[in-house]
Amino acid sequence: MALSARKISLAAQRADWARFMAWLDEHALANWIFRGHSRTGYTLVPKIGRDRRRYSTAREERVFRNFRRRAPAVAAIGDLDVWDLLALGQHHGVPTRLLDWTTSGLIGAHFAVSNRSHDAHDAHLIAWRLKDSDVVDQDPNIHPFTVAGVKFLFPRTVAQRIVTQRGLFSIHADPTLALAGADRGSQTYLYDHRRCKALLSKEAILPRDRPSACDGWTRWTVGDARLAIR
């Protein structure tokens, strides 16, 4: 009985992994980008704007000025422009109007499941279909705080880990507003069973990397992503 149950469990894990890989294949074109959330309730809001009561443009500018003064302690900034410095600040955890994305679904999945403090929660992998008109040029004569709406920035090589993680950023004119993707529609696919749940609608909900019947394919997701970002 135990062996039979184990065979069923392994078969279920392989089927779950195959579904996830099929979803990635559906979003394999270069215009898809990804972001992983460790909890499904999180929204696409930059860090600087997550507390709307505390946010103001003046406070954001002050935070960024403070980082610019201290940036030489973490990087050689001689030839970096204001866009580079904003990306560097985001990379070092400074609250900015930027939001991290990656062109790799597996790297996005890694970040979705790597926060062990959220092991009690399902994770969230979001795929966003990027349009050419969404991409902003890094013009040193234009300050990023003047960019209207939401645009996407492919940064220069200001940190090797950004390159290794295939990183890019969305930049939000109003960082207190959540980015909504209803107009980016992709096929919605829903399945629900005892082992795990997944909602695929520009999103895949991945069970947490914890001992469970689904642990096999979530562990593979983490493992493959770690290989990709080393």
DRENDO-1510 file (C-alpha; in Angstrom, 1 decimal, always signed):
<recs>
REC; n; res; u; v; w
REC; 1; MET; +0.0; +0.0; +0.0 .
REC; 2; ALA; +2.8; +2.4; +1.0 .
REC; 3; LEU; +4.7; +1.7; -2.2 .
REC; 4; SER; +1.6; +2.2; -4.3 .
REC; 5; ALA; +0.9; +5.5; -2.6 .
REC; 6; ARG; +4.5; +6.6; -3.2 .
REC; 7; LYS; +4.2; +5.7; -6.9 .
REC; 8; ILE; +1.0; +7.7; -7.1 .
REC; 9; SER; +2.7; +10.6; -5.3 .
REC; 10; LEU; +5.7; +10.6; -7.6 .
REC; 11; ALA; +3.4; +10.4; -10.6 .
REC; 12; ALA; +1.5; +13.4; -9.3 .
REC; 13; GLN; +4.7; +15.4; -8.8 .
REC; 14; ARG; +5.9; +14.7; -12.3 .
REC; 15; ALA; +2.4; +15.7; -13.6 .
REC; 16; ASP; +2.6; +18.9; -11.6 .
REC; 17; TRP; +6.1; +19.7; -12.9 .
REC; 18; ALA; +5.0; +18.9; -16.5 .
REC; 19; ARG; +2.1; +21.4; -16.1 .
REC; 20; PHE; +4.3; +24.1; -14.8 .
REC; 21; MET; +6.9; +23.5; -17.6 .
REC; 22; ALA; +4.1; +23.6; -20.1 .
REC; 23; TRP; +3.0; +26.9; -18.7 .
REC; 24; LEU; +6.6; +28.2; -19.0 .
REC; 25; ASP; +6.7; +27.0; -22.6 .
REC; 26; GLU; +3.5; +29.0; -23.3 .
REC; 27; HIS; +5.3; +32.0; -22.1 .
REC; 28; ALA; +8.7; +31.3; -23.7 .
REC; 29; LEU; +8.8; +34.1; -26.2 .
REC; 30; ALA; +11.2; +36.9; -25.5 .
REC; 31; ASN; +8.4; +39.4; -24.8 .
REC; 32; TRP; +7.4; +37.6; -21.6 .
REC; 33; ILE; +9.0; +38.7; -18.3 .
REC; 34; PHE; +8.5; +37.3; -14.8 .
REC; 35; ARG; +8.3; +38.2; -11.1 .
REC; 36; GLY; +8.0; +35.8; -8.2 .
REC; 37; HIS; +6.0; +36.6; -5.0 .
REC; 38; SER; +6.4; +34.5; -1.9 .
REC; 39; ARG; +2.7; +35.1; -1.0 .
REC; 40; THR; -0.2; +35.2; -3.4 .
REC; 41; GLY; -1.7; +38.3; -1.8 .
REC; 42; TYR; +1.2; +40.5; -2.7 .
REC; 43; THR; +0.6; +43.1; -5.4 .
REC; 44; LEU; +2.9; +44.8; -8.0 .
REC; 45; VAL; +3.7; +47.9; -5.9 .
REC; 46; PRO; +7.3; +49.2; -5.6 .
REC; 47; LYS; +8.8; +49.2; -2.1 .
REC; 48; ILE; +8.8; +53.0; -1.7 .
REC; 49; GLY; +5.0; +53.1; -2.2 .
REC; 50; ARG; +3.8; +50.2; -0.1 .
REC; 51; ASP; +3.0; +52.4; +2.9 .
REC; 52; ARG; +0.8; +55.0; +1.2 .
REC; 53; ARG; +0.5; +57.0; +4.4 .
REC; 54; ARG; +4.2; +57.6; +4.6 .
REC; 55; TYR; +4.8; +58.1; +0.9 .
REC; 56; SER; +5.6; +61.5; -0.6 .
REC; 57; THR; +7.7; +62.5; -3.6 .
REC; 58; ALA; +9.8; +64.6; -1.2 .
REC; 59; ARG; +10.5; +61.6; +1.0 .
REC; 60; GLU; +11.4; +59.5; -2.1 .
REC; 61; GLU; +13.8; +62.1; -3.4 .
REC; 62; ARG; +15.4; +62.4; +0.0 .
REC; 63; VAL; +15.9; +58.6; +0.3 .
REC; 64; PHE; +17.5; +58.6; -3.2 .
REC; 65; ARG; +19.8; +61.6; -2.4 .
REC; 66; ASN; +21.0; +59.8; +0.7 .
REC; 67; PHE; +21.8; +56.7; -1.3 .
REC; 68; ARG; +23.7; +58.8; -3.9 .
REC; 69; ARG; +25.9; +60.3; -1.2 .
REC; 70; ARG; +26.7; +56.9; +0.2 .
REC; 71; ALA; +26.9; +54.9; -3.1 .
REC; 72; PRO; +30.7; +55.1; -3.4 .
REC; 73; ALA; +30.9; +52.8; -0.4 .
REC; 74; VAL; +29.2; +50.0; -2.3 .
REC; 75; ALA; +30.3; +50.6; -5.9 .
REC; 76; ALA; +32.6; +52.6; -8.2 .
REC; 77; ILE; +30.1; +55.3; -9.4 .
REC; 78; GLY; +32.4; +57.5; -11.5 .
REC; 79; ASP; +30.6; +57.0; -14.8 .
REC; 80; LEU; +27.2; +56.0; -13.5 .
REC; 81; ASP; +24.2; +58.2; -14.5 .
REC; 82; VAL; +21.1; +58.8; -12.4 .
REC; 83; TRP; +19.4; +55.7; -14.0 .
REC; 84; ASP; +22.3; +53.5; -13.1 .
REC; 85; LEU; +22.3; +54.8; -9.5 .
REC; 86; LEU; +18.6; +54.2; -9.2 .
REC; 87; ALA; +19.0; +50.6; -10.4 .
REC; 88; LEU; +22.0; +50.2; -8.1 .
REC; 89; GLY; +20.0; +51.5; -5.1 .
REC; 90; GLN; +17.1; +49.1; -5.9 .
REC; 91; HIS; +19.6; +46.2; -6.1 .
REC; 92; HIS; +21.0; +47.1; -2.7 .
REC; 93; GLY; +17.6; +47.2; -1.1 .
REC; 94; VAL; +16.9; +50.9; -1.1 .
REC; 95; PRO; +13.2; +51.6; -1.4 .
REC; 96; THR; +12.6; +53.0; -4.9 .
REC; 97; ARG; +9.9; +53.4; -7.5 .
REC; 98; LEU; +11.4; +50.3; -9.3 .
REC; 99; LEU; +10.2; +46.8; -9.2 .
REC; 100; ASP; +12.4; +43.8; -10.0 .
REC; 101; TRP; +11.6; +41.5; -12.9 .
REC; 102; THR; +13.5; +38.8; -14.8 .
REC; 103; THR; +13.4; +37.4; -18.3 .
REC; 104; SER; +13.7; +33.8; -16.8 .
REC; 105; GLY; +10.6; +32.0; -15.5 .
REC; 106; LEU; +12.8; +29.7; -13.5 .
REC; 107; ILE; +14.7; +32.5; -11.8 .
REC; 108; GLY; +11.3; +34.1; -11.0 .
REC; 109; ALA; +10.1; +30.8; -9.5 .
REC; 110; HIS; +13.3; +30.7; -7.4 .
REC; 111; PHE; +12.5; +34.0; -5.8 .
REC; 112; ALA; +8.9; +33.0; -5.4 .
REC; 113; VAL; +9.8; +30.0; -3.2 .
REC; 114; SER; +13.1; +31.0; -1.6 .
REC; 115; ASN; +11.7; +32.9; +1.4 .
REC; 116; ARG; +11.5; +30.2; +4.0 .
REC; 117; SER; +9.7; +32.4; +6.4 .
REC; 118; HIS; +6.6; +32.2; +4.1 .
REC; 119; ASP; +6.6; +28.4; +3.9 .
REC; 120; ALA; +3.0; +28.3; +5.2 .
REC; 121; HIS; +1.8; +30.1; +2.1 .
REC; 122; ASP; +1.5; +29.4; -1.6 .
REC; 123; ALA; +3.9; +31.4; -3.9 .
REC; 124; HIS; +3.0; +33.4; -6.9 .
REC; 125; LEU; +4.8; +33.6; -10.3 .
REC; 126; ILE; +3.6; +36.4; -12.6 .
REC; 127; ALA; +4.2; +36.5; -16.3 .
REC; 128; TRP; +3.9; +39.9; -18.0 .
REC; 129; ARG; +3.8; +40.4; -21.7 .
REC; 130; LEU; +6.1; +43.2; -22.6 .
REC; 131; LYS; +5.4; +45.5; -25.5 .
REC; 132; ASP; +8.1; +47.6; -27.4 .
REC; 133; SER; +6.3; +50.7; -26.3 .
REC; 134; ASP; +6.7; +49.7; -22.6 .
REC; 135; VAL; +10.5; +50.0; -22.7 .
REC; 136; VAL; +12.1; +53.3; -21.7 .
REC; 137; ASP; +15.5; +54.4; -23.1 .
REC; 138; GLN; +18.1; +55.2; -20.5 .
REC; 139; ASP; +18.6; +58.8; -21.4 .
REC; 140; PRO; +21.0; +60.6; -19.0 .
REC; 141; ASN; +19.3; +63.9; -19.9 .
REC; 142; ILE; +15.9; +62.7; -18.6 .
REC; 143; HIS; +15.4; +62.1; -14.9 .
REC; 144; PRO; +13.7; +58.7; -14.2 .
REC; 145; PHE; +11.3; +60.5; -11.8 .
REC; 146; THR; +9.8; +62.3; -14.8 .
REC; 147; VAL; +8.8; +59.1; -16.6 .
REC; 148; ALA; +5.0; +59.0; -17.0 .
REC; 149; GLY; +2.9; +55.9; -16.3 .
REC; 150; VAL; +4.7; +52.6; -16.0 .
REC; 151; LYS; +7.7; +51.7; -18.2 .
REC; 152; PHE; +10.3; +49.0; -18.2 .
REC; 153; LEU; +14.1; +49.5; -18.0 .
REC; 154; PHE; +16.8; +47.1; -19.1 .
REC; 155; PRO; +19.6; +48.5; -17.0 .
REC; 156; ARG; +23.3; +48.7; -17.9 .
REC; 157; THR; +25.7; +46.5; -16.1 .
REC; 158; VAL; +25.8; +48.2; -12.8 .
REC; 159; ALA; +26.0; +45.0; -10.8 .
REC; 160; GLN; +26.9; +41.5; -12.0 .
REC; 161; ARG; +24.1; +39.8; -10.1 .
REC; 162; ILE; +21.5; +41.9; -12.0 .
REC; 163; VAL; +23.0; +40.5; -15.2 .
REC; 164; THR; +23.2; +36.9; -13.8 .
REC; 165; GLN; +19.6; +37.0; -12.7 .
REC; 166; ARG; +18.6; +38.4; -16.1 .
REC; 167; GLY; +17.1; +41.3; -14.3 .
REC; 168; LEU; +15.1; +44.3; -15.5 .
REC; 169; PHE; +12.9; +46.8; -13.7 .
REC; 170; SER; +9.5; +48.4; -14.0 .
REC; 171; ILE; +9.5; +52.1; -13.1 .
REC; 172; HIS; +6.3; +53.6; -11.7 .
REC; 173; ALA; +5.3; +57.2; -11.9 .
REC; 174; ASP; +3.0; +56.7; -9.0 .
REC; 175; PRO; +4.7; +54.0; -6.8 .
REC; 176; THR; +1.7; +53.7; -4.6 .
REC; 177; LEU; -0.5; +52.2; -7.3 .
REC; 178; ALA; -0.5; +48.5; -8.1 .
REC; 179; LEU; +0.4; +47.5; -11.6 .
REC; 180; ALA; -2.6; +45.8; -13.2 .
REC; 181; GLY; -2.4; +43.5; -16.2 .
REC; 182; ALA; -6.0; +42.9; -17.3 .
REC; 183; ASP; -5.1; +44.2; -20.8 .
REC; 184; ARG; -2.2; +41.7; -21.1 .
REC; 185; GLY; -4.5; +38.7; -21.2 .
REC; 186; SER; -3.2; +35.2; -21.6 .
REC; 187; GLN; -5.1; +31.9; -21.5 .
REC; 188; THR; -6.6; +31.2; -18.1 .
REC; 189; TYR; -6.1; +27.6; -16.8 .
REC; 190; LEU; -7.3; +26.4; -13.4 .
REC; 191; TYR; -6.9; +23.1; -11.7 .
REC; 192; ASP; -7.5; +22.1; -8.1 .
REC; 193; HIS; -6.8; +18.8; -6.4 .
REC; 194; ARG; -5.8; +17.5; -3.0 .
REC; 195; ARG; -2.0; +17.8; -3.6 .
REC; 196; CYS; -1.7; +21.4; -4.8 .
REC; 197; LYS; -3.5; +24.2; -6.5 .
REC; 198; ALA; -2.4; +26.3; -9.5 .
REC; 199; LEU; -4.1; +29.3; -11.2 .
REC; 200; LEU; -2.6; +30.2; -14.5 .
REC; 201; SER; -3.8; +33.5; -15.7 .
REC; 202; LYS; -0.6; +35.5; -16.3 .
REC; 203; GLU; +0.3; +33.8; -13.0 .
REC; 204; ALA; +1.3; +30.4; -11.7 .
REC; 205; ILE; +0.7; +29.6; -8.0 .
REC; 206; LEU; +3.4; +27.3; -6.8 .
REC; 207; PRO; +3.1; +25.2; -3.6 .
REC; 208; ARG; +5.8; +26.2; -1.1 .
REC; 209; ASP; +9.1; +24.2; -0.9 .
REC; 210; ARG; +8.1; +22.2; +2.1 .
REC; 211; PRO; +7.6; +18.4; +2.8 .
REC; 212; SER; +4.4; +17.6; +1.0 .
REC; 213; ALA; +3.2; +15.5; -2.0 .
REC; 214; CYS; +4.2; +18.4; -4.2 .
REC; 215; ASP; +7.6; +18.9; -2.8 .
REC; 216; GLY; +9.4; +17.2; -5.7 .
REC; 217; TRP; +8.5; +19.7; -8.4 .
REC; 218; THR; +8.9; +22.8; -6.2 .
REC; 219; ARG; +12.3; +21.6; -5.1 .
REC; 220; TRP; +13.2; +21.2; -8.8 .
REC; 221; THR; +12.0; +24.7; -9.5 .
REC; 222; VAL; +14.3; +26.1; -6.8 .
REC; 223; GLY; +17.2; +23.9; -7.8 .
REC; 224; ASP; +17.1; +24.8; -11.5 .
REC; 225; ALA; +16.7; +28.5; -10.7 .
REC; 226; ARG; +19.7; +28.4; -8.3 .
REC; 227; LEU; +21.8; +26.8; -11.0 .
REC; 228; ALA; +20.7; +29.6; -13.4 .
REC; 229; ILE; +21.7; +32.4; -11.1 .
REC; 230; ARG; +25.1; +31.2; -9.8 .
</recs>
